[in-house]
């Protein structure tokens, strides 16, 4: 599964990745949320842009209470969306400070209310993504009973708590504890950067339903295909494919965005997690590029 990453995996990126790289069975939208009392229109537009291409795309929603969640669900169901992922794990302060994402997983009352609300949508296929908590790795236990009562196809766990962001190492002992406690099929997410990483986590947890990869696929777009095919590509081929993927995405953004500044703002994050693949020197040059000529010169330095 290709994890949703705000600022990176918009519909254009997801669709191009599916066409040029492949290997991911399911894509997820960056979280769809409430803004000024209703569902953000651009979030819905982004979802429809993937569904219209036939890619298996799941709508992910983020919420701070059941009023927000009900509005999200009612809107999506009315539009014919039948697969929805509940985000109770986003670590970003802009969301957790508003009581969303990882700030919800330690709220037993909210989890119980969510479990009741989901009963009103028997035709929707639900899944959920969580972190261990906000401040420590034990907060998930507050919601465990309620989460176990929800009609989920799978539960995705990133075994860090929100304050860690992506620092430190995933707590595999905590993940093991969740694996023993949950009734749901389990999906692992976190620090899967190579085929060997995926093999290692599957060896330790052989009953996994699947794996979800975000930063690993952003930094190595061929990773899912390499793993599913059992054929790891040499680095020069991976980088060549990544450059071709970038060029196609760059052309697409250039056709719909206005001016170099907008295009640069949209395309530069493509390389954010690619330092290990393309090398530190061109990676730093890309990050520093403030004009289109400088950006194109930096790209030329990728071998």
C-alpha positions as CSV (number, residue, x, y, z in Angstrom):
1,X,0.0,0.0,0.0
2,X,1.3,3.5,-0.9
3,X,0.8,5.6,2.2
4,X,-0.7,9.1,1.9
5,X,1.9,11.9,2.4
6,X,0.7,15.5,2.6
7,X,2.4,17.7,0.0
8,X,3.6,14.8,-2.0
9,X,1.1,12.2,-3.1
10,X,-1.6,14.2,-4.8
11,X,-3.6,12.7,-7.6
12,X,-1.1,13.6,-10.3
13,X,1.7,11.9,-8.4
14,X,-0.4,8.8,-7.6
15,X,-1.7,8.4,-11.1
16,X,1.8,8.8,-12.7
17,X,3.3,6.4,-10.2
18,X,0.7,3.8,-11.1
19,X,1.4,4.2,-14.8
20,X,5.2,4.4,-14.7
21,X,6.4,2.6,-11.6
22,X,3.6,0.3,-10.4
23,X,3.8,-2.4,-7.7
24,X,1.4,-0.7,-5.2
25,X,-1.9,-2.5,-4.8
26,X,-3.7,0.4,-3.1
27,X,-3.2,4.1,-3.0
28,X,-4.6,6.5,-0.3
29,X,-5.5,10.1,-0.6
30,X,-3.8,12.6,1.8
31,X,-6.3,13.1,4.5
32,X,-9.6,14.7,3.6
33,X,-10.8,17.1,6.2
34,X,-13.4,19.6,7.3
35,X,-12.9,23.3,6.5
36,X,-15.4,25.9,7.6
37,X,-18.0,23.3,8.4
38,X,-17.9,21.3,5.2
39,X,-15.6,18.9,3.3
40,X,-12.8,20.7,1.5
41,X,-13.6,20.8,-2.2
42,X,-10.0,20.4,-3.4
43,X,-9.7,17.2,-1.3
44,X,-12.7,15.7,-3.2
45,X,-11.4,16.8,-6.5
46,X,-8.1,15.1,-5.7
47,X,-9.9,11.9,-4.9
48,X,-12.0,11.9,-8.0
49,X,-8.9,12.5,-10.2
50,X,-7.6,9.1,-9.1
51,X,-10.8,7.2,-9.2
52,X,-11.5,8.4,-12.7
53,X,-8.3,6.7,-13.9
54,X,-9.3,3.4,-12.3
55,X,-6.5,3.3,-9.8
56,X,-7.5,1.5,-6.5
57,X,-7.6,4.6,-4.3
58,X,-9.0,4.7,-0.8
59,X,-10.2,8.0,0.7
60,X,-8.6,8.8,4.0
61,X,-10.4,11.1,6.4
62,X,-9.2,13.0,9.5
63,X,-11.5,14.3,12.3
64,X,-11.5,15.6,15.8
65,X,-15.0,14.4,16.8
66,X,-17.9,12.4,15.4
67,X,-19.6,15.6,14.1
68,X,-16.7,16.1,11.7
69,X,-16.5,12.4,10.9
70,X,-20.3,12.2,10.2
71,X,-20.0,15.1,7.8
72,X,-17.1,13.5,6.0
73,X,-18.8,10.1,5.8
74,X,-22.1,11.5,4.6
75,X,-20.5,13.6,1.9
76,X,-18.3,10.7,0.6
77,X,-21.1,8.1,0.7
78,X,-23.4,10.5,-1.2
79,X,-20.7,10.7,-3.9
80,X,-20.6,6.9,-4.2
81,X,-17.3,6.4,-2.3
82,X,-17.3,2.9,-0.7
83,X,-13.8,2.6,0.8
84,X,-12.7,5.0,3.6
85,X,-9.6,4.9,5.9
86,X,-9.9,6.6,9.3
87,X,-6.8,8.7,10.2
88,X,-6.1,8.4,13.9
89,X,-2.4,8.6,13.6
90,X,-1.2,11.8,11.8
91,X,1.6,13.3,13.9
92,X,1.7,16.8,12.4
93,X,1.3,19.5,15.0
94,X,-1.1,21.5,12.9
95,X,-3.5,18.6,13.1
96,X,-2.8,17.2,16.6
97,X,-3.1,20.7,18.1
98,X,-6.7,20.7,16.8
99,X,-7.4,17.3,18.3
100,X,-7.1,15.3,15.1
101,X,-4.9,12.5,14.0
102,X,-2.7,11.0,16.7
103,X,-4.4,13.2,19.3
104,X,-7.5,11.0,19.0
105,X,-6.1,7.5,19.7
106,X,-5.8,8.0,23.4
107,X,-9.4,9.3,23.6
108,X,-11.4,6.3,24.7
109,X,-14.8,8.1,24.6
110,X,-14.2,9.3,21.1
111,X,-13.2,5.9,19.9
112,X,-16.3,4.4,21.4
113,X,-18.4,7.1,19.7
114,X,-16.7,6.4,16.4
115,X,-17.4,2.7,16.7
116,X,-21.1,3.5,17.2
117,X,-21.2,5.9,14.3
118,X,-19.6,3.4,11.9
119,X,-22.6,1.1,12.4
120,X,-24.7,3.6,10.5
121,X,-22.7,2.9,7.3
122,X,-22.9,-0.9,6.8
123,X,-22.0,-0.7,3.1
124,X,-18.8,1.2,3.6
125,X,-15.5,-0.7,3.7
126,X,-13.6,0.9,6.6
127,X,-9.9,0.7,7.6
128,X,-7.9,2.7,10.1
129,X,-4.4,4.0,10.6
130,X,-3.0,4.8,14.0
131,X,0.2,5.7,15.9
132,X,1.0,4.5,19.4
133,X,-0.2,7.8,20.9
134,X,0.8,11.4,21.3
135,X,3.3,11.4,24.1
136,X,4.2,7.8,24.7
137,X,3.8,4.3,23.3
138,X,1.0,3.2,25.6
139,X,-1.9,5.5,24.7
140,X,-3.3,3.1,22.0
141,X,-4.5,0.9,24.8
142,X,-7.2,3.4,25.8
143,X,-8.9,2.8,22.5
144,X,-8.2,-0.8,21.9
145,X,-11.5,-2.3,23.0
146,X,-13.4,0.3,20.9
147,X,-11.2,-0.2,17.9
148,X,-11.6,-4.0,18.1
149,X,-15.4,-3.5,18.0
150,X,-15.2,-1.5,14.7
151,X,-15.9,-3.1,11.3
152,X,-12.4,-2.7,9.9
153,X,-10.9,-4.6,7.0
154,X,-7.5,-3.9,8.5
155,X,-5.6,-1.8,11.0
156,X,-2.5,0.0,10.0
157,X,0.0,0.8,12.7
158,X,3.0,3.1,12.6
159,X,4.8,2.1,15.8
160,X,6.0,5.5,16.9
161,X,4.2,8.1,19.0
162,X,3.4,11.5,17.5
163,X,6.1,13.5,19.4
164,X,8.7,11.4,17.8
165,X,7.6,12.4,14.3
166,X,10.0,10.2,12.3
167,X,12.8,10.3,14.8
168,X,14.2,7.3,16.7
169,X,13.3,3.8,15.6
170,X,9.9,2.1,15.3
171,X,8.9,0.2,18.5
172,X,8.5,-3.3,17.2
173,X,7.8,-4.6,20.7
174,X,4.8,-2.3,20.9
175,X,3.8,-3.4,17.4
176,X,4.0,-7.1,18.5
177,X,1.8,-6.2,21.5
178,X,-0.8,-4.7,19.2
179,X,-0.6,-7.7,16.9
180,X,-1.5,-9.9,19.9
181,X,-4.3,-7.6,21.1
182,X,-6.1,-6.7,17.9
183,X,-8.8,-8.7,16.2
184,X,-8.2,-7.0,12.9
185,X,-5.8,-8.0,10.1
186,X,-2.7,-5.9,10.7
187,X,-0.7,-3.7,8.3
188,X,2.8,-2.5,9.2
189,X,4.0,1.1,8.4
190,X,7.3,2.7,9.2
191,X,10.9,2.9,7.9
192,X,10.5,0.4,5.0
193,X,13.2,1.7,2.6
194,X,14.5,-1.4,0.8
195,X,13.2,-4.8,-0.2
196,X,15.3,-6.2,2.6
197,X,13.4,-4.0,5.1
198,X,10.1,-5.4,3.9
199,X,11.5,-9.0,4.1
200,X,12.7,-8.4,7.6
201,X,9.4,-7.1,8.9
202,X,7.4,-9.9,7.2
203,X,9.8,-12.5,8.7
204,X,9.2,-11.1,12.2
205,X,5.5,-10.8,11.7
206,X,4.5,-13.5,9.2
207,X,0.8,-13.1,9.7
208,X,0.8,-9.5,8.4
209,X,-2.1,-8.5,6.1
210,X,0.3,-6.2,4.3
211,X,2.7,-3.3,4.5
212,X,2.2,0.4,3.9
213,X,5.1,2.5,2.6
214,X,5.3,6.3,2.4
215,X,8.7,7.9,2.6
216,X,10.4,4.7,1.3
217,X,8.4,4.9,-2.0
218,X,8.9,8.6,-2.3
219,X,12.6,8.1,-2.1
220,X,12.6,5.0,-4.3
221,X,9.5,4.9,-6.5
222,X,10.3,1.5,-7.9
223,X,10.4,-0.2,-4.4
224,X,6.9,-1.7,-4.4
225,X,7.4,-3.2,-7.9
226,X,10.9,-4.5,-7.0
227,X,9.5,-6.2,-3.9
228,X,6.4,-7.7,-5.6
229,X,8.4,-9.0,-8.5
230,X,11.3,-10.3,-6.4
231,X,13.8,-8.5,-8.7
232,X,15.8,-5.7,-7.1
233,X,17.0,-3.2,-9.7
234,X,20.5,-1.9,-9.9
235,X,20.8,1.6,-8.6
236,X,21.5,3.2,-11.9
237,X,18.3,1.8,-13.3
238,X,16.3,2.9,-10.3
239,X,17.6,6.4,-10.7
240,X,16.9,6.4,-14.4
241,X,13.3,5.4,-13.8
242,X,13.0,8.0,-11.1
243,X,14.2,10.7,-13.4
244,X,11.7,9.6,-16.1
245,X,8.9,9.6,-13.5
246,X,10.0,13.1,-12.4
247,X,10.1,14.4,-16.0
248,X,6.6,13.1,-16.7
249,X,5.2,14.7,-13.5
250,X,7.1,17.9,-14.2
251,X,5.6,18.1,-17.6
252,X,2.1,17.5,-16.2
253,X,2.5,20.2,-13.5
254,X,4.0,22.6,-16.0
255,X,0.9,22.3,-18.2
256,X,-1.6,23.3,-15.4
257,X,0.4,25.6,-13.1
258,X,1.2,29.3,-13.8
259,X,4.8,30.4,-13.7
260,X,8.1,29.0,-12.6
261,X,7.5,29.8,-8.9
262,X,4.4,27.6,-8.7
263,X,6.0,24.8,-10.7
264,X,9.1,24.8,-8.5
265,X,7.0,24.8,-5.3
266,X,5.1,21.8,-6.6
267,X,7.9,19.7,-8.1
268,X,10.9,20.2,-5.7
269,X,9.3,18.0,-2.9
270,X,9.6,15.1,-5.4
271,X,13.2,14.7,-4.3
272,X,12.8,15.3,-0.6
273,X,13.5,11.7,0.4
274,X,15.8,10.7,-2.5
275,X,19.2,11.6,-1.0
276,X,20.2,8.0,-0.7
277,X,19.3,7.3,-4.3
278,X,20.6,10.3,-6.2
279,X,23.5,11.3,-3.9
280,X,24.0,14.2,-1.4
281,X,25.6,16.7,-3.8
282,X,22.7,16.9,-6.4
283,X,20.2,16.5,-3.6
284,X,21.5,19.6,-1.8
285,X,21.7,21.5,-5.1
286,X,18.0,20.7,-5.8
287,X,17.0,21.8,-2.3
288,X,18.9,25.1,-2.7
289,X,17.6,25.9,-6.2
290,X,15.6,29.0,-6.1
291,X,15.0,29.6,-9.8
292,X,14.1,27.3,-12.7
293,X,17.5,27.6,-14.4
294,X,19.2,26.6,-11.1
295,X,16.8,23.7,-10.6
296,X,17.4,22.4,-14.1
297,X,21.2,22.7,-13.6
298,X,20.8,20.7,-10.3
299,X,18.9,18.0,-12.1
300,X,21.7,17.7,-14.7
301,X,24.0,16.7,-11.8
302,X,22.0,13.5,-11.2
303,X,24.0,10.6,-12.7
